[in-house]
Amino acid sequence: MHTVTIALILLLAVLASGFFARLLPFKVPLPLVQIAVGAGLAYGFGISVPLDPEFFFLFFIPPLLFLDGWRIPKSAFFRDVRPITMLAIGLVLFTVLGMGYFIHWMIPSIPLAAAFALAAILSPTDPVAVSSIASQSPIPPRLMHILEGEALLNDASGLVCFRFALAAVITGTFSFLDASLEFLWAAGGGLMVGVLVAWLIGVANKWFVVAVGEDPGSQILISLLLPFAAYLLAEHLQVSGILAAAAAGITTHYTDMVGRRLATTRMQRRAVWDTIQMALNGVIFVILGAQIRNTVEGLPMVANNMGLNSAWWLSLYVIAIGVALTGLRFVWVWSTLRFTLFKKRRAQPTDIKPSMRVLLLTACSGVRGAITLAGILTLPLLMPDGSAFPARDLLIFLAKGVILLSLVSASVALPFLSKDMKFVPEPVLGMDEGHARVAAAEAAIRHIQSVSDAALEKAENNGHAEAAMRVTELYRRRLDYGLSEGEEATRIQMLAEKERELRLSAIRAERDELFQMWLHNKLDDTLHQRLLRELDLIEGALTRNVQH
């Protein structure tokens, strides 16, 4: 009962933080408001939120990463896979090495292996916090896609490095060959498990839908259970459950396109997932805020264990680590983007050099969040010989402090740096929106004409010709049922029904045409999704009209 009460309080805090953020006279990023509300629960009401890392990883991480993989524009992701990979893997390794030695040099009481563990868990970034902060002054779409792709992949690489650094602390040994092989096994196995689980469930689901029909509620439940299935199976096979959840989301995008869900299913599922995303993200930051009181109250003990006269030194350590993280990220971005994203192309007369503002914005976008918080709390209390884990309380404090510092600094820096920024434009893929709409409309008209011709060939005088004319003329007239009576009302109702049927079949023809254009790389993924959603809304309205 206590656990249920805590869960309800956290959801209420998420709801209240949304109202507070909108009521404030000035713009404050929502994650900071949620952290403040969590701190208010701890200080004002004495509410302590226990955080079990294993439960946290299972309950929060799979659905959020699944949703990120599901919704990230696939054309943008695969187009910029080189800079994304350099950030998601290369930057993680660079951060672990650079920050590990820096932390050990700055705080000699932290063993080198433990410093590497802290650096590893600080390497993953949080796209939710970045997108929330950047909503006040949006980051250029292409750069945002790169940051989302980075965060989608660097969780696995950071956690694998964290696991090996932790093993080095406990055993006192480290093998680079074993670590490399384990990384390949964890990453490759996680990706394969995620793809396989999503594909098998998609095939089985398609068979059941063909056999018994599609029920939106069942389809939504399947989508909710899928990320947990991929994550648990991957963890059972000792591969990356995080990458499995993300890969399952990416695969689900493609199985959806082939399976063609009903418009009602897509709309209801989108609404459910939007709510879940808002609730889970909010709860994470409220929990982080609720941890502040215990962290602050434990500072004197941590300072005494280090032999410091004042706990303020610990704050200076947090600032130094935060600055060093941003500096290393800036160096990596400066040295790699010019060879990936800004590399000279054949049709390009001269090189496009990244501006300093672009580099600073990318460097300041490395906000730490949920993965760092959950991962650092998995540090064991005791070593195998029964002694205390070295500097455990200090490591946890430093990680929490860096999370808060990165959120605050990004809240100030990102809106300033991203204002009126021009970034490398996204390459044009296929046709533009106007041509796509024309192609879809022409496909719908061809379909209506074929249906009308077929009806005429059968000599069926049942209103097809007049209904087809109404649809083809883009619904220039509306029926007024209130002015018609008797046989005229019956005729108008019959025409309206035929018009509705033709409109629905025309929408399906439009959707098929858009799908074929997307399948043959003639239509950008983001534009395809937007046009598909418009058709879903129209189809949903027509279906509801018939039901009522």
N, C-alpha and C positions, 0 to 999 in steps of 0.2 A: 504493500500500500504506500509505503514511503517513497519507493521508486516511481510509482505512478504519479504521486503528488509532485515530485521534483520535475518529472517530464512535463506535466501540465503547467507548472510555474515557468519553466523555460520557454514553452510555446507562447505563454501569455507575455513574457518578457520580449520575445521577438515581435509580437504584435504591437506592444507598447512602444518599442524602439522605432518602428516604422512611423507611428504617429508623431513621436517626439522629433524625428528627423525632419518631418514636413512642417512642424509647427515652429521650429527654430527660425529666428529672423535672418540667419545667415546659413549658407550651405556647409554642411558637415557630412563627410562620407558615412554611409550607413554602418559599416563595420565598426567605426569608432564609437558611434552612438550605442551600438549593441554591446560593445566592451564596457562602456560607461554604465549601462543598465545592469550588466552582470556584476560590476563592482558595487553598484548601489544595493543589489540584493545581498551581497556578502557583508557590506559594512552596515547597511540600514536595517536588515532583517536577520542577519546572522545565518543566512542560508549557505550551507556548504554543499558544493556539487562534487561528489566523488567521480573520478574519471578513471575508468578501467581501460587501459590502452587497447587490449585485445578486443573488447566490446566496441570501442571507438572505431578501430580499423574495420571491423566487420559491419557495423551499422551505418556509419557515415561515409566512409571512403568509397566502397564499390558503387553505390547509386550515383554519387556525384561525378566520379570519373567516367562511369558508363554514360551519363548524360552529356558530359563534355565530348566524349568520343562520338556520340550519336549526333550531336548538333553542330560540331565544328565543320565548316565548309570543306568538303573533301577535295575539291579542285584546288582550293587555296593551300590546304595542308600538303598535298603531294607536289604542288608546284614549288613550294618553298621548303621542301624536305631537307635540303642541304643546310641552310641556316638554322632550321629547327634542330637538326641532329647535332650540329656544332654547339648549340646552346644546351641541349638536353643531356648530352653525354660528355662532350669535350669540356664545357664549362664546369660541369659537376666535378670531373677529375681534377681540373685546374684549381677549383675552389678547395677541394679536400686537401690537396698537397700544400697550396699556399697558405690557407687558413690554419691548417694543422700545425705547421711549423711556427706560424705567427702567434697562435694562442699559447703554444708551449713556451715560446721565447718570452712572451709578455707575462705569463703566469707559470713560473717553473714548477709550482706545486701540482699542476695538472700533468700527468704522464703524457708522453708523446702519443701513444695509442689512444688514450682518452681524448686528447685534443683532436686527433683525426676523427674520432667518433662524433664529437660536437660539430666539427666542420662538415662532416657528411650529412648530418641531419639538418644543418642550416642551408644546405645547397638547394633543396627543392623549393620552387616558388609556388605561389598561390594565385591562380588566375581569377578566382572569385573576388578577392580583395582588390586586385588591379582593375578589373572591369567595373566594380562598384565605385572605386575612387575616380576612375577616368570618366564615369558617366556625367560628371559635372562639366568636363571639358574633354570631349572624346578624343581618344588616341586614333590616329589614322587606321582605317580598317585593315590594311595589309599588315601593319606592324602588330595590331591586336591579334590577328590570326597567327602570326609567328609566336607571340608570347603565349597564346593559348596552346599551340602545338608544343612549345617548350615545356610548359607546365604539365601537359598530358603525359610526356615521356620522362621528365627528369625525376619524378617521384620514384620510379623503379630504380634508376641508376643511383640516386641518392641513398635509398634504403639498402640496396645491396652493399654499397660502400660502408654504410653505417653498421651493417651486420658483420662485415669482415673486421672493421676496426674494433667492434665490441668483442669479437672472438679473440683478437690480438691482445686486448686488455686482460681477458680472462685466462687465456692459455699462455700468453707471453711469446707466441710465435706467429709468423705471418709468411705466407707463400704467395708471391705475385702470380705464379703460374696457376695455382689452385684458385686464387681469387678471379683471374681472368676466365678460367673455365667455368667457374660457378656463375659469373656474371652472364656469360653466353647462355648457359643452361637456364638460368632464372629468367632472363629476358626473352630468349627464343621460345622456351617452353611456355611462358606466360602468354605470349602472343598467339602461339598455336592453340593453346587451350581456349582462349577467348574466342578466336575465330571458329574453332570446331564446335564449341557449345552453342554459340549464336546461330551457326549454320544448321546444326542438327535440330535445334528447337524451331528455327524458321521453317525447315522442311516438314517436320512433324505437324507444326501448327497449320501450314498451308494445306496439308492433307486433311486434317480435321475440319478446316473451314469449308473445303470442297465437299466433304461428306455430310456435314450437319449444318452448315451455314455459319455466319460470323456474328458473334455476340460481343459488342463493345466492352462490356464489363470484363469478360474473360480475357480479351486481348490486352486490356490495361493491366490486369493481374499478371499475365505472362510477362509483360515488359517490366513489371516491378520485381518479379522473382529472378529474371534472367541474370542481372549483374551479380546477385548473391550466388547463383549456381556456378557461374564462371569463377568467381573469387574463391569459393570454398573448394571446388575441384582443383584449382591451381595450387592452393595452399596445401591440400592433401598430397599433391604430387611434388611438393616442395619447390615450386617455381613461383614466379611473381604473380600474386593474385591481383595486384594493382594494375599491371599491364594487361592481365587477362580481362579485367573489367573494362578497361579502356578499349581493348581490341574488340570485345563483344559489342560495345556501343558502335564502333565504326562499322562492324559487320552487319549489325541490325539495320543500319541506314540502307545498306544495299539489299538486304533481304526484304525490307519494306517496299523498296522500289519494284522488286520483281513480284512480290506477293500482292501488291495493290490493295491495301486496306480500304475499307469504306471511309467516306468522308467523315461520317459521324464518329467512327473509331479514332481517326487521327485528331479530330478537334477535342474530343473528350480526353484522350490520352495526353495531349499537349497541356490541357488545363491542369490535369492531375500532376504531371511532372513539374510544371511551373510552380505549383504549390509546394510540392516536396522539396524542390530546389531552394525555394525561399525559406522554408522552415528549417531544413538541415543546415544551410549556410548560416542562418541567424543563430541557431542554437550553438554552433561551434564558437562563434565570437562571444556569445553570452557566457559560455563556459569559460572561455579565456579570461573574460573580465572577472568572473567569480573566483578565479585562481589568484587574483592579485593580492587579496588580503593575506592568504596563507604565505604567499611568496614574500611580501613585505615584512610580515611578522617573523619570518625565518632569517631575515638578513643579518641581524646581530650575531646569531649563532654561526652563520657561514663566515662572517668577517672574523670572528674569534678563531675559528678553525684555521683560517689563513694567517692569523697573527696580525690583522689589520686593526688600527686604532679607530677607524671610522668606516661605516658601511657605505659612505659616499664613494669610496674607491671602487666598489663593485659597479656603481653606475658609470664610472669612467671606463671601466673594462667593457661594459656593454656598448658604450659610444665608440670606443676604439674598434671593437669587432664589427659594428655596423658600418663604420667608415671604411674599414679594410675590405669588407664584403663588396661594397659598392665600388671601391677602387679596383679590385680584381675583376669584377664584372665589366667595368669600363674598359680595362686593358684588353680583356678577351673580346669584347664586342668590337673595339677599335681595330683589332688585328685580324678578325675573322670575317666581319661583314663585307669588307672591301673585296674579299676573295670569293664570296658567295652571292650575297644579294646585290652588291654594287659592282660585280664583275663585268668587264666590258663585253658586250655582245657584238656579233658580226655586223649587224645593221646599225650599230651605234658608233658614231664617228669618234667620240672621245669618252674617256672614263667619267662616270658620275661619282664624285667624291661625297661621302656622307658628311653632312654638316655636324658641327659640334653639338648642336641642340638635339639632333637625332641620336647621337651616341649617348648623351647625358640622359635623355628620356628612356632609352633602352636600359641603361645601367640602373636608373632609379626605379624601374618597373620590377625589380627583383624583390617583391614583397613576400615575406615568409608568413605561413599560416598554419592550417590544420595538420598537415603531415609533420611539420616540425614539432608542433605541440604534442601530438600523439606519440611520435617516435621517441622523443627525449624522455618521456615518462616510462618507457619500457626498460630503462636502465635498471639492472638488478640491484637489490639492496646489499647483497653479500657476494663475495668471491667464493670460489669452490673450497678454499681453506677456512672459510668462516669469517674472514676479515671483511671490513666494510669496503664497498666499491669506492675506488679513489675519487674524491672530489665530486661525488654524485650530486649533492645539494647545490654546489656551485655551478655544475654543468646545467642543471635544470633552471637555475635562476638566470644564467647567461642566455639560454635559449629563449625563455619567456621574455626577457628584456629586449632581445634582438627582434622578436616578433612585434612587440609594441612599438619599438623605435622605427622599424621599417614601415609600419602602418602610418605612423604620424608623419614621418619624413616624406613618404610618397603622397600623403594627402596634401602636403604643401607644394611639393616639387612637380608632380604630374600635371595638375591643371595649369601651372605657370609655363612649363616647358612645351606642353602640347597645344597651346593656344595658337590657332592659325598656322599650324605646322603643315608643310608640304613634304610628302614622303614619296618614295619610289612608287609610281602608279602600278596598279595591278594589270598584268598583261590581259588584253582582251581575248576572251575565250569564246569562239563562235559568234553568234549574232547578238545584237543588243536587244534591249527590252522591247522596243517598238517592233522590230522584225519578228521577235518571238511571239508577240501578241498577234501580229498579222498572220503568221503561219498557223497558230492555234485556231484562230477564227476561221481561216480558210478551210482547215480540216473539219471544223464543226459544220460549216456550210455545205461542204461536200457530203458529209454524213447525212445531214438533213435532206439534201437533194436526193441522195440514193434511197433513203427511207420513203420519201414522197413518190419517187418514180416507181418503186416496188409496189406501193399501194395502188397507184394508178394502173399498173400493168394487171393487177388482180381485180380491177374494176371495183374497188372498195370505196364507196362514197361515204366515208365515215369521218370526214373532217380533216383528213391528213393534209390536203393541199392548202386549206386556209390556215391551219395551225402552223404549217411549215413557213408560210408567208409571214406570219406574225413573228416567228422566231428569227427568221432570216433578216427581217427588218429591224432587229435589235430591240424588239418589244416597244415599238413606238406608241402603241396604244395599251391602255389598261382596261380591264373589264370592271364594270360597275354592276355588281350583282343586285344592288338595291333598287335599280331602275328597271329591272326586267321581271316579267311575270309569265307564268304559264309555260307554253311551248318555247317561247323566246329564252326564258331563264334556263330551261332544260338544255336548249341548244348551246347557250353560252357556257354552261357548266361542262358540257361535253367537249366543247372547243378548248376550254381552259385545261381540262384533263389531258387532252391530246397535246396541247402546248407544253404542259408540264412534262409529259413523257418525252417529247422531242427535245426539250431543253436539257433534261437529264441525260439523254443519249448523246446530245451535242457536247455536253460537258465531259462525258466519258471520252468522246473523240478528241476533244482538246487535250485532255490529260494524257491520252495515248500518244498524241503528237509531241507533246512536251517531253514525255518520257523517252521517245525515240531520239529526239534532238539531244537530250542529256546523255543518253547512252552512247551516242556517236560523237561526243565531245563538241557538239554544236551549240551548247547552252551551258552557261556557268551554273555551278551548283547553288549558289546563293539566290540567283535570279529564278532558277527552277523551283526552289522551295517556296519563294514568295508567290510566284504565279500559281503554284499548286495549292497554296493555302487560300488564295482568292477563290479558286474553283471549289474548294472544300466548303467555304462559307456559303457560296451560292447554292451548292448542292444540299447542304444541311438545311438551309432555309426552305428550299423546295420540298424536302422530305418532311420537315416539321409542318408545313402547310397542309400536306396530305393527311398527316396523323391527326391534326386538329380539325 
